[in-house]
Amino acid sequence: MKRTSFTLICTLVLKVALAQQSKSQGANFVVNGNADGWAQSAKAIAADKSGNFIIVWGGYPS
């Protein structure tokens, strides 16, 4: 099922999993919807070297 609304993803129960950690990028996380296993193609939450977290939403995969 194609996701077309940011509101829809906000209503899902989200599961956050650690994807990787590196000196240059900090920790990267991927967010998955629990209903159908859909995952966005790029990292959703990132931490820089100082530990500042940002949310990185670039849309949904087609």
C-alpha positions, 0 to 999 in steps of 0.5 A, a space after each residue: 500500500 502506497 503511503 501518501 500522507 505524513 499524517 498516516 505515518 504519525 498514526 502508526 505505532 512506530 518501532 525505532 531500530 539502530 541502523 549504524 553508528 560511525 564517527 562522521 555521522 553519529 547514530 542513524 535510525 530507521 523507522 518501520 510501521 508495525 502493520 506491514 513491515 514497510 520501512 522508509 528508504 532513508 534514515 529518519 532520525 539521526 544524531 550528530 557527533 555532539 549528540 543532537 538528534 534531528 528528524 530527517 523526513 524525505 518522503 515515502 518510497 514509491 
